[in-house]
Amino acid sequence: MKRNLLITMIVFLLPMTTMAQAIEFSGYGGYMLSGRAQYYRGEVDVENSGIWGLTLGYDMGNGTQVQFLYTNSSADSETVDYDAILYPYHNLRLKMENFHLGVEKSLGGDELIRPYGVIGMGLTSYAPQEQGYDTRIFFSMGLGAGVKIFPTERIGLKMQARMFMPLLFDGVGIYCSSGSGCGGGSSFAVPILHGEFSGGVVFRIEK
């Protein structure tokens, strides 16, 4: 599924190369802060860990950039199974990946220093590295802010802070009444938050 998602995003972004005013590629590394999440029969405590990521962005004018983001991190975690009697605790190594499409917006600045904000949506994958456990994939959102510094026209540096929020949907319902017609709605919870602090290198190609 993750491979199909990556191919879909690449196919979606390829036509934008003809419309973009500039193309940016960046690679970065940093540190991720995680926490504790509950699920239907237990909870998992994810330790803080290192993280690395890649972004591919297309400048569309007016300080707006359409962006694809990929991040990768691995962290030790401890799970507690409420239903287990003999062995309720399990130590796991989790591989966590984010696949997001988003929009980056310039917040002013000049040719040298360029602050920005970013919002994205996509999928977050949790893959235990031990046998006997299934990979879980959640719809997720991301928010962030940072600054880019371009000492040269084509190569720059960036520092940023991001927050990833995997969403657990509790249910979807459709309701009808004789007076107001029909409507629908859904509810969801944020099972865990990940905070990222990172920095890296930006390569920019003007068209």
MITI-483522 format. One record per residue: residue in three letters; chain; x, y, z of N, C-alpha, C in turn. Coordinates in steps of 0.001 Angstrom, whole numbers. Layout:
REM residues N
+------+-------+---------+---------+---------+---------+---------+---------+---------+---------+---------+
: rest : kette :      nx :      ny :      nz :     cax :     cay :     caz :      cx :      cy :      cz :
+------+-------+---------+---------+---------+---------+---------+---------+---------+---------+---------+
:  ala :     A :       X :       Y :       Z :       X :       Y :       Z :       X :       Y :       Z :
...
+------+-------+---------+---------+---------+---------+---------+---------+---------+---------+---------+
***
This chain:
REM residues 207
+------+-------+---------+---------+---------+---------+---------+---------+---------+---------+---------+
: rest : kette :      nx :      ny :      nz :     cax :     cay :     caz :      cx :      cy :      cz :
+------+-------+---------+---------+---------+---------+---------+---------+---------+---------+---------+
:  met :     A :     815 :   -1208 :       0 :       0 :       0 :       0 :     851 :    1261 :       0 :
:  lys :     A :    1938 :    1238 :     811 :    2801 :    2411 :     870 :    3468 :    2672 :    -479 :
:  arg :     A :    3836 :    1603 :   -1161 :    4445 :    1776 :   -2490 :    3441 :    2386 :   -3458 :
:  asn :     A :    2197 :    1903 :   -3428 :    1162 :    2453 :   -4316 :     892 :    3923 :   -4006 :
:  leu :     A :     907 :    4272 :   -2713 :     687 :    5661 :   -2326 :    1789 :    6550 :   -2863 :
:  leu :     A :    3040 :    6111 :   -2750 :    4159 :    6896 :   -3246 :    4063 :    7110 :   -4749 :
:  ile :     A :    3711 :    6052 :   -5488 :    3575 :    6170 :   -6940 :    2443 :    7128 :   -7291 :
:  thr :     A :    1319 :    7052 :   -6561 :     187 :    7944 :   -6814 :     568 :    9398 :   -6609 :
:  met :     A :    1308 :    9693 :   -5549 :    1719 :   11067 :   -5278 :    2680 :   11586 :   -6340 :
:  ile :     A :    3588 :   10739 :   -6793 :    4525 :   11157 :   -7837 :    3780 :   11470 :   -9131 :
:  val :     A :    2824 :   10602 :   -9493 :    2032 :   10834 :  -10709 :    1226 :   12122 :  -10586 :
:  phe :     A :     723 :   12400 :   -9388 :     -56 :   13619 :   -9156 :     822 :   14860 :   -9294 :
:  leu :     A :    2073 :   14787 :   -8855 :    2948 :   15961 :   -8845 :    3657 :   16202 :  -10180 :
:  leu :     A :    3814 :   15180 :  -10999 :    4573 :   15343 :  -12249 :    4016 :   16437 :  -13161 :
:  pro :     A :    2690 :   16559 :  -13374 :    2195 :   17634 :  -14247 :    2510 :   19033 :  -13737 :
:  met :     A :    2787 :   19187 :  -12457 :    3064 :   20508 :  -11909 :    4424 :   21052 :  -12329 :
:  thr :     A :    5299 :   20178 :  -12852 :    6606 :   20655 :  -13284 :    6493 :   21667 :  -14415 :
:  thr :     A :    5441 :   21567 :  -15234 :    5274 :   22508 :  -16339 :    4686 :   23829 :  -15883 :
:  met :     A :    4003 :   23846 :  -14725 :    3371 :   25065 :  -14232 :    4204 :   25785 :  -13184 :
:  ala :     A :    5135 :   25074 :  -12567 :    5882 :   25651 :  -11455 :    6850 :   26733 :  -11924 :
:  gln :     A :    6999 :   27768 :  -11115 :    7972 :   28820 :  -11361 :    9355 :   28433 :  -10856 :
:  ala :     A :    9402 :   27536 :   -9883 :   10661 :   27024 :   -9349 :   10402 :   25675 :   -8704 :
:  ile :     A :   11436 :   24862 :   -8612 :   11359 :   23550 :   -7987 :   12376 :   23508 :   -6849 :
:  glu :     A :   11933 :   23030 :   -5693 :   12815 :   22908 :   -4541 :   12861 :   21458 :   -4071 :
:  phe :     A :   14070 :   21003 :   -3742 :   14265 :   19683 :   -3154 :   15087 :   19856 :   -1890 :
:  ser :     A :   14673 :   19204 :    -820 :   15423 :   19325 :     429 :   15512 :   17983 :    1129 :
:  gly :     A :   16608 :   17804 :    1834 :   16798 :   16670 :    2721 :   17180 :   17197 :    4090 :
:  tyr :     A :   16685 :   16540 :    5131 :   16947 :   17076 :    6464 :   16940 :   15966 :    7498 :
:  gly :     A :   17435 :   16274 :    8670 :   17439 :   15348 :    9796 :   17189 :   16105 :   11080 :
:  gly :     A :   16778 :   15376 :   12126 :   16501 :   16040 :   13383 :   16054 :   15079 :   14453 :
:  tyr :     A :   15207 :   15571 :   15320 :   14783 :   14827 :   16503 :   13264 :   14863 :   16600 :
:  met :     A :   12667 :   13717 :   16964 :   11221 :   13620 :   17064 :   10813 :   13312 :   18499 :
:  leu :     A :    9858 :   14093 :   19003 :    9288 :   13873 :   20335 :    7959 :   13142 :   20179 :
:  ser :     A :    7820 :   12013 :   20850 :    6578 :   11243 :   20775 :    5987 :   11107 :   22165 :
:  gly :     A :    4966 :   10276 :   22295 :    4304 :   10150 :   23577 :    3603 :    8823 :   23713 :
:  arg :     A :    2535 :    8817 :   24478 :    1786 :    7612 :   24791 :     422 :    7645 :   24096 :
:  ala :     A :      16 :    6507 :   23555 :   -1278 :    6421 :   22879 :   -2045 :    5216 :   23392 :
:  gln :     A :   -3357 :    5349 :   23520 :   -4217 :    4257 :   23935 :   -4965 :    3694 :   22732 :
:  tyr :     A :   -5234 :    2405 :   22766 :   -6058 :    1770 :   21747 :   -7051 :     845 :   22445 :
:  tyr :     A :   -7832 :     110 :   21674 :   -9010 :    -551 :   22237 :   -8676 :   -1600 :   23295 :
:  arg :     A :   -7476 :   -2181 :   23306 :   -7155 :   -3219 :   24295 :   -5837 :   -2974 :   25007 :
:  gly :     A :   -5334 :   -1733 :   24930 :   -4080 :   -1464 :   25607 :   -3561 :     -68 :   25314 :
:  glu :     A :   -2262 :     116 :   25464 :   -1628 :    1396 :   25170 :    -192 :    1158 :   24755 :
:  val :     A :     369 :    2138 :   24065 :    1747 :    2050 :   23601 :    2459 :    3344 :   23965 :
:  asp :     A :    3677 :    3210 :   24459 :    4502 :    4352 :   24841 :    5689 :    4397 :   23886 :
:  val :     A :    5750 :    5424 :   23046 :    6790 :    5549 :   22018 :    7873 :    6495 :   22519 :
:  glu :     A :    9116 :    6066 :   22471 :   10225 :    6891 :   22930 :   10604 :    7921 :   21868 :
:  asn :     A :   11285 :    8978 :   22299 :   11813 :    9976 :   21375 :   12912 :    9348 :   20520 :
:  ser :     A :   13093 :    9882 :   19321 :   14052 :    9257 :   18401 :   14519 :   10261 :   17357 :
:  gly :     A :   15502 :    9855 :   16575 :   15940 :   10644 :   15434 :   14975 :   10503 :   14275 :
:  ile :     A :   15032 :   11457 :   13361 :   14147 :   11444 :   12193 :   14889 :   12040 :   11004 :
:  trp :     A :   14597 :   11532 :    9815 :   15088 :   12169 :    8593 :   13937 :   12270 :    7605 :
:  gly :     A :   14073 :   13218 :    6675 :   12976 :   13431 :    5743 :   13420 :   14041 :    4433 :
:  leu :     A :   12515 :   14001 :    3453 :   12726 :   14574 :    2126 :   11491 :   15380 :    1743 :
:  thr :     A :   11688 :   16486 :    1064 :   10565 :   17251 :     524 :   10840 :   17595 :    -938 :
:  leu :     A :    9767 :   17634 :   -1714 :    9817 :   18075 :   -3106 :    8722 :   19104 :   -3283 :
:  gly :     A :    9095 :   20337 :   -3624 :    8124 :   21412 :   -3700 :    8123 :   22110 :   -5043 :
:  tyr :     A :    6931 :   22613 :   -5422 :    6745 :   23339 :   -6672 :    6196 :   24731 :   -6345 :
:  asp :     A :    6970 :   25769 :   -6607 :    6503 :   27140 :   -6394 :    5460 :   27492 :   -7442 :
:  met :     A :    4274 :   27921 :   -6980 :    3185 :   28250 :   -7879 :    2929 :   29758 :   -7957 :
:  gly :     A :    3797 :   30559 :   -7340 :    3627 :   32009 :   -7352 :    2949 :   32513 :   -6095 :
:  asn :     A :    3094 :   33799 :   -5821 :    2486 :   34449 :   -4655 :    2915 :   33812 :   -3339 :
:  gly :     A :    4138 :   33295 :   -3313 :    4659 :   32711 :   -2085 :    4058 :   31387 :   -1702 :
:  thr :     A :    3403 :   30692 :   -2646 :    2740 :   29415 :   -2362 :    3492 :   28275 :   -3033 :
:  gln :     A :    3717 :   27218 :   -2278 :    4423 :   26055 :   -2794 :    3624 :   24790 :   -2497 :
:  val :     A :    3354 :   23989 :   -3534 :    2752 :   22667 :   -3366 :    3877 :   21685 :   -3088 :
:  gln :     A :    3699 :   20856 :   -2060 :    4837 :   20101 :   -1544 :    4472 :   18661 :   -1221 :
:  phe :     A :    5406 :   17756 :   -1542 :    5330 :   16368 :   -1101 :    6369 :   16154 :     -15 :
:  leu :     A :    5957 :   15497 :    1075 :    6833 :   15270 :    2224 :    6890 :   13784 :    2545 :
:  tyr :     A :    8105 :   13303 :    2822 :    8303 :   11941 :    3324 :    9232 :   11998 :    4530 :
:  thr :     A :    8847 :   11354 :    5626 :    9721 :   11266 :    6790 :    9845 :    9820 :    7228 :
:  asn :     A :   10959 :    9523 :    7916 :   11251 :    8164 :    8346 :   11932 :    8229 :    9710 :
:  ser :     A :   11442 :    7439 :   10651 :   12083 :    7358 :   11963 :   11830 :    5981 :   12552 :
:  ser :     A :   12698 :    5566 :   13451 :   12545 :    4290 :   14156 :   12737 :    4548 :   15638 :
:  ala :     A :   11822 :    4026 :   16454 :   11856 :    4294 :   17890 :   11500 :    3041 :   18671 :
:  asp :     A :   12117 :    2887 :   19839 :   11724 :    1826 :   20755 :   10392 :    2192 :   21402 :
:  ser :     A :    9585 :    1194 :   21677 :    8293 :    1433 :   22312 :    7941 :     273 :   23219 :
:  glu :     A :    7067 :     542 :   24162 :    6567 :    -492 :   25057 :    5051 :    -513 :   24989 :
:  thr :     A :    4480 :   -1673 :   24735 :    3026 :   -1813 :   24678 :    2527 :   -2561 :   25908 :
:  val :     A :    1317 :   -2219 :   26323 :     658 :   -2881 :   27439 :    -672 :   -3427 :   26922 :
:  asp :     A :    -862 :   -4742 :   27038 :   -2086 :   -5412 :   26602 :   -2963 :   -5642 :   27829 :
:  tyr :     A :   -4091 :   -4939 :   27903 :   -4962 :   -5045 :   29057 :   -5566 :   -6442 :   29214 :
:  asp :     A :   -5709 :   -7172 :   28118 :   -6357 :   -8485 :   28166 :   -5392 :   -9620 :   28512 :
:  ala :     A :   -4103 :   -9346 :   28375 :   -3119 :  -10404 :   28628 :   -2903 :  -10571 :   30134 :
:  ile :     A :   -2788 :  -11813 :   30570 :   -2594 :  -12099 :   31998 :   -1129 :  -12421 :   32301 :
:  leu :     A :    -519 :  -13282 :   31504 :     848 :  -13708 :   31788 :    1894 :  -12727 :   31257 :
:  tyr :     A :    1699 :  -12224 :   30027 :    2718 :  -11384 :   29401 :    2074 :  -10110 :   28847 :
:  pro :     A :    1707 :   -9166 :   29697 :    1023 :   -7959 :   29207 :    1953 :   -6928 :   28563 :
:  tyr :     A :    3263 :   -7024 :   28824 :    4191 :   -6003 :   28337 :    5018 :   -6544 :   27175 :
:  his :     A :    5171 :   -5695 :   26147 :    5957 :   -6074 :   24977 :    6817 :   -4883 :   24551 :
:  asn :     A :    8092 :   -5142 :   24314 :    8986 :   -4110 :   23799 :    9118 :   -4272 :   22293 :
:  leu :     A :    8864 :   -3185 :   21557 :    8865 :   -3228 :   20097 :    9743 :   -2125 :   19539 :
:  arg :     A :   10260 :   -2377 :   18360 :   10925 :   -1346 :   17574 :    9969 :    -928 :   16477 :
:  leu :     A :    9558 :     344 :   16466 :    8583 :     842 :   15503 :    9269 :    1663 :   14419 :
:  lys :     A :    8964 :    1315 :   13175 :    9358 :    2157 :   12046 :    8161 :    3015 :   11674 :
:  met :     A :    8353 :    4348 :   11715 :    7254 :    5280 :   11467 :    7559 :    6098 :   10218 :
:  glu :     A :    6580 :    6159 :    9310 :    6743 :    6894 :    8059 :    5538 :    7801 :    7841 :
:  asn :     A :    5799 :    9002 :    7333 :    4743 :    9933 :    6942 :    4820 :   10182 :    5443 :
:  phe :     A :    3663 :   10133 :    4771 :    3529 :   10462 :    3353 :    2494 :   11582 :    3254 :
:  his :     A :    2935 :   12802 :    3000 :    2018 :   13943 :    3040 :    2100 :   14781 :    1776 :
:  leu :     A :     945 :   15265 :    1334 :     854 :   16341 :     360 :     392 :   17583 :    1104 :
:  gly :     A :    1029 :   18724 :     806 :     668 :   19915 :    1553 :     954 :   21191 :     800 :
:  val :     A :     743 :   22279 :    1497 :     972 :   23612 :     951 :    1877 :   24373 :    1907 :
:  glu :     A :    2946 :   24921 :    1361 :    3849 :   25781 :    2120 :    3614 :   27228 :    1695 :
:  lys :     A :    3461 :   28118 :    2679 :    3159 :   29516 :    2406 :    4236 :   30413 :    2987 :
:  ser :     A :    4794 :   31283 :    2135 :    5785 :   32243 :    2600 :    5156 :   33240 :    3555 :
:  leu :     A :    5891 :   33588 :    4616 :    5403 :   34536 :    5617 :    6187 :   35845 :    5561 :
:  gly :     A :    6606 :   36225 :    4375 :    7353 :   37470 :    4205 :    8833 :   37198 :    4006 :
:  gly :     A :    9659 :   38073 :    4537 :   11093 :   37917 :    4391 :   11614 :   38536 :    3111 :
:  asp :     A :   12819 :   38130 :    2714 :   13470 :   38681 :    1529 :   14198 :   37553 :     803 :
:  glu :     A :   15118 :   37911 :     -86 :   15830 :   36899 :    -858 :   16764 :   36057 :      12 :
:  leu :     A :   17201 :   36609 :    1153 :   18133 :   35885 :    2018 :   17411 :   35040 :    3059 :
:  ile :     A :   16485 :   35618 :    3781 :   15792 :   34937 :    4871 :   14304 :   34840 :    4534 :
:  arg :     A :   13760 :   33605 :    4536 :   12387 :   33377 :    4103 :   11639 :   32509 :    5116 :
:  pro :     A :   10926 :   33105 :    6070 :   10099 :   32312 :    6990 :    8888 :   31731 :    6260 :
:  tyr :     A :    8363 :   30624 :    6768 :    7234 :   29980 :    6106 :    6412 :   29186 :    7116 :
:  gly :     A :    5176 :   28909 :    6729 :    4306 :   27994 :    7439 :    3851 :   26908 :    6482 :
:  val :     A :    3502 :   25734 :    7000 :    3136 :   24622 :    6132 :    2032 :   23795 :    6783 :
:  ile :     A :    1129 :   23283 :    5957 :      72 :   22376 :    6400 :     -20 :   21238 :    5392 :
:  gly :     A :    -256 :   20029 :    5882 :    -310 :   18888 :    4979 :   -1247 :   17804 :    5482 :
:  met :     A :   -1586 :   16890 :    4581 :   -2427 :   15744 :    4903 :   -1893 :   14529 :    4157 :
:  gly :     A :   -2145 :   13370 :    4721 :   -1696 :   12148 :    4073 :   -1856 :   10960 :    4987 :
:  leu :     A :    -879 :   10056 :    4964 :    -930 :    8835 :    5746 :     305 :    8705 :    6625 :
:  thr :     A :     115 :    8094 :    7789 :    1208 :    7757 :    8695 :    1188 :    6258 :    8930 :
:  ser :     A :    2345 :    5633 :    8762 :    2465 :    4184 :    8891 :    3290 :    3843 :   10134 :
:  tyr :     A :    2795 :    2853 :   10904 :    3518 :    2321 :   12057 :    3794 :     842 :   11774 :
:  ala :     A :    5058 :     496 :   11605 :    5426 :    -874 :   11242 :    6323 :   -1479 :   12316 :
:  pro :     A :    5803 :   -2358 :   13188 :    6665 :   -3052 :   14153 :    7703 :   -3898 :   13433 :
:  gln :     A :    8933 :   -3864 :   13915 :   10017 :   -4586 :   13264 :   10145 :   -6021 :   13775 :
:  glu :     A :    9319 :   -6432 :   14734 :    9298 :   -7802 :   15212 :    8186 :   -8580 :   14509 :
:  gln :     A :    8378 :   -9864 :   14362 :    7370 :  -10703 :   13719 :    6159 :  -10881 :   14626 :
:  gly :     A :    5005 :  -11096 :   13988 :    3783 :  -11332 :   14729 :    2944 :  -10096 :   14963 :
:  tyr :     A :    3378 :   -8943 :   14440 :    2638 :   -7696 :   14610 :    2342 :   -7101 :   13238 :
:  asp :     A :    1163 :   -6542 :   13082 :     739 :   -5974 :   11809 :    1074 :   -4489 :   11735 :
:  thr :     A :    1332 :   -4023 :   10523 :    1510 :   -2597 :   10271 :     165 :   -1893 :   10346 :
:  arg :     A :     124 :    -743 :   11007 :   -1078 :      70 :   11088 :    -865 :    1367 :   10321 :
:  ile :     A :   -1865 :    1778 :    9548 :   -1786 :    2998 :    8753 :   -2965 :    3892 :    9105 :
:  phe :     A :   -2668 :    5160 :    9396 :   -3691 :    6127 :    9788 :   -3672 :    7313 :    8828 :
:  phe :     A :   -4839 :    7886 :    8582 :   -4904 :    9201 :    7971 :   -4319 :   10194 :    8973 :
:  ser :     A :   -3583 :   11199 :    8494 :   -2914 :   12116 :    9411 :   -2844 :   13520 :    8832 :
:  met :     A :   -2631 :   14466 :    9733 :   -2451 :   15872 :    9377 :   -1112 :   16352 :    9931 :
:  gly :     A :    -597 :   17417 :    9328 :     656 :   17987 :    9796 :     627 :   19500 :    9740 :
:  leu :     A :    1258 :   20131 :   10724 :    1407 :   21582 :   10782 :    2855 :   21902 :   11096 :
:  gly :     A :    3342 :   23009 :   10550 :    4719 :   23363 :   10837 :    5051 :   24785 :   10465 :
:  ala :     A :    6217 :   25207 :   10899 :    6741 :   26534 :   10579 :    8260 :   26458 :   10593 :
:  gly :     A :    8884 :   27333 :    9846 :   10326 :   27322 :    9799 :   10866 :   28526 :    9063 :
:  val :     A :   12144 :   28472 :    8775 :   12803 :   29558 :    8055 :   13857 :   28967 :    7119 :
:  lys :     A :   13931 :   29517 :    5914 :   14951 :   29148 :    4947 :   15931 :   30300 :    4805 :
:  ile :     A :   17206 :   29968 :    4692 :   18260 :   30964 :    4511 :   19006 :   30617 :    3238 :
:  phe :     A :   19011 :   31539 :    2265 :   19652 :   31312 :     979 :   20867 :   32225 :     820 :
:  pro :     A :   22057 :   31774 :    1245 :   23267 :   32567 :    1003 :   23659 :   32597 :    -476 :
:  thr :     A :   23206 :   31586 :   -1236 :   23392 :   31570 :   -2678 :   22030 :   31431 :   -3346 :
:  glu :     A :   21988 :   31598 :   -4662 :   20710 :   31556 :   -5383 :   20104 :   30165 :   -5413 :
:  arg :     A :   20925 :   29125 :   -5443 :   20423 :   27773 :   -5657 :   20500 :   26869 :   -4425 :
:  ile :     A :   21328 :   27188 :   -3448 :   21522 :   26318 :   -2297 :   21262 :   27108 :   -1018 :
:  gly :     A :   20432 :   26536 :    -151 :   20116 :   27194 :    1099 :   20040 :   26215 :    2254 :
:  leu :     A :   19777 :   26750 :    3413 :   19598 :   25966 :    4630 :   18198 :   26214 :    5179 :
:  lys :     A :   17678 :   25253 :    5933 :   16380 :   25480 :    6562 :   16349 :   24873 :    7955 :
:  met :     A :   15591 :   25513 :    8827 :   15319 :   25034 :   10180 :   13811 :   25069 :   10376 :
:  gln :     A :   13271 :   24041 :   11019 :   11823 :   23955 :   11094 :   11360 :   23177 :   12317 :
:  ala :     A :   10107 :   23382 :   12650 :    9420 :   22606 :   13681 :    8099 :   22140 :   13088 :
:  arg :     A :    7778 :   20867 :   13256 :    6545 :   20311 :   12716 :    5825 :   19489 :   13772 :
:  met :     A :    4535 :   19310 :   13566 :    3716 :   18467 :   14421 :    2880 :   17556 :   13532 :
:  phe :     A :    2964 :   16247 :   13768 :    2181 :   15270 :   13022 :    1095 :   14709 :   13930 :
:  met :     A :    -120 :   14608 :   13374 :   -1281 :   14179 :   14154 :   -2008 :   13051 :   13438 :
:  pro :     A :   -1676 :   11782 :   13708 :   -2463 :   10674 :   13158 :   -3877 :   10703 :   13729 :
:  leu :     A :   -4863 :   10440 :   12880 :   -6268 :   10539 :   13278 :   -6903 :    9157 :   13298 :
:  leu :     A :   -7579 :    8854 :   14393 :   -8301 :    7594 :   14531 :   -9789 :    7887 :   14435 :
:  phe :     A :  -10431 :    7460 :   13369 :  -11849 :    7726 :   13164 :  -12681 :    6789 :   14028 :
:  asp :     A :  -13555 :    7392 :   14834 :  -14421 :    6609 :   15711 :  -15671 :    6110 :   15004 :
:  gly :     A :  -16166 :    6862 :   14008 :  -17366 :    6400 :   13324 :  -17896 :    7447 :   12367 :
:  val :     A :  -18707 :    7001 :   11464 :  -19336 :    7884 :   10482 :  -20823 :    7584 :   10497 :
:  gly :     A :  -21662 :    8629 :   10511 :  -23092 :    8403 :   10575 :  -23861 :    9288 :    9609 :
:  ile :     A :  -25015 :    8817 :    9208 :  -25933 :    9590 :    8363 :  -27276 :    9633 :    9084 :
:  tyr :     A :  -27850 :   10807 :    9162 :  -29108 :   10951 :    9884 :  -30101 :   11735 :    9038 :
:  cys :     A :  -31373 :   11494 :    9246 :  -32440 :   12174 :    8511 :  -33567 :   12554 :    9470 :
:  ser :     A :  -34242 :   13635 :    9137 :  -35425 :   14049 :    9894 :  -36415 :   14657 :    8916 :
:  ser :     A :  -37651 :   14641 :    9281 :  -38699 :   15127 :    8385 :  -38637 :   16637 :    8196 :
:  gly :     A :  -38103 :   17361 :    9178 :  -38106 :   18813 :    9070 :  -36891 :   19403 :    8401 :
:  ser :     A :  -35740 :   18798 :    8586 :  -34498 :   19422 :    8103 :  -33777 :   18621 :    7036 :
:  gly :     A :  -34336 :   17496 :    6617 :  -33688 :   16711 :    5586 :  -32640 :   15789 :    6170 :
:  cys :     A :  -31645 :   15478 :    5367 :  -30615 :   14523 :    5759 :  -29269 :   15217 :    5891 :
:  gly :     A :  -28427 :   14634 :    6698 :  -27075 :   15142 :    6871 :  -26164 :   14018 :    7296 :
:  gly :     A :  -24917 :   14340 :    7499 :  -23961 :   13314 :    7885 :  -22852 :   13917 :    8712 :
:  gly :     A :  -22082 :   13071 :    9324 :  -20975 :   13562 :   10126 :  -20069 :   12428 :   10535 :
:  ser :     A :  -18911 :   12781 :   11037 :  -17959 :   11795 :   11521 :  -17230 :   12363 :   12719 :
:  ser :     A :  -16690 :   11490 :   13534 :  -15908 :   11920 :   14683 :  -14567 :   11212 :   14646 :
:  phe :     A :  -13559 :   11848 :   15202 :  -12250 :   11231 :   15214 :  -11484 :   11692 :   16438 :
:  ala :     A :  -10461 :   10931 :   16783 :   -9587 :   11270 :   17897 :   -8150 :   11273 :   17407 :
:  val :     A :   -7306 :   12034 :   18068 :   -5877 :   12058 :   17768 :   -5203 :   11101 :   18746 :
:  pro :     A :   -4797 :    9893 :   18306 :   -4271 :    8913 :   19248 :   -2902 :    9279 :   19817 :
:  ile :     A :   -2086 :   10027 :   19063 :    -747 :   10373 :   19520 :    -260 :   11583 :   18729 :
:  leu :     A :     608 :   12378 :   19331 :    1210 :   13528 :   18668 :    2708 :   13299 :   18532 :
:  his :     A :    3251 :   13704 :   17390 :    4697 :   13661 :   17169 :    5174 :   15078 :   16877 :
:  gly :     A :    6178 :   15530 :   17597 :    6763 :   16839 :   17356 :    8162 :   16693 :   16793 :
:  glu :     A :    8414 :   17375 :   15689 :    9701 :   17253 :   14989 :   10449 :   18585 :   15010 :
:  phe :     A :   11751 :   18524 :   15327 :   12639 :   19681 :   15249 :   13824 :   19276 :   14389 :
:  ser :     A :   14009 :   19979 :   13272 :   14982 :   19499 :   12299 :   15601 :   20644 :   11512 :
:  gly :     A :   16620 :   20294 :   10746 :   17281 :   21237 :    9857 :   17914 :   20496 :    8696 :
:  gly :     A :   18133 :   21201 :    7591 :   18699 :   20537 :    6424 :   19117 :   21491 :    5338 :
:  val :     A :   19298 :   20923 :    4160 :   19791 :   21654 :    2994 :   18691 :   21723 :    1940 :
:  val :     A :   18577 :   22877 :    1274 :   17571 :   23094 :     230 :   18281 :   23370 :   -1095 :
:  phe :     A :   17839 :   22687 :   -2142 :   18339 :   22926 :   -3507 :   17187 :   23497 :   -4326 :
:  arg :     A :   17416 :   24638 :   -4956 :   16360 :   25359 :   -5661 :   16760 :   25584 :   -7123 :
:  ile :     A :   15801 :   25288 :   -8021 :   16011 :   25478 :   -9456 :   14959 :   26459 :   -9957 :
:  glu :     A :   15381 :   27630 :  -10375 :   14451 :   28614 :  -10936 :   14194 :   28281 :  -12391 :
:  lys :     A :   12944 :   28496 :  -12840 :   12585 :   28208 :  -14234 :   12436 :   29487 :  -15017 :
+------+-------+---------+---------+---------+---------+---------+---------+---------+---------+---------+
***
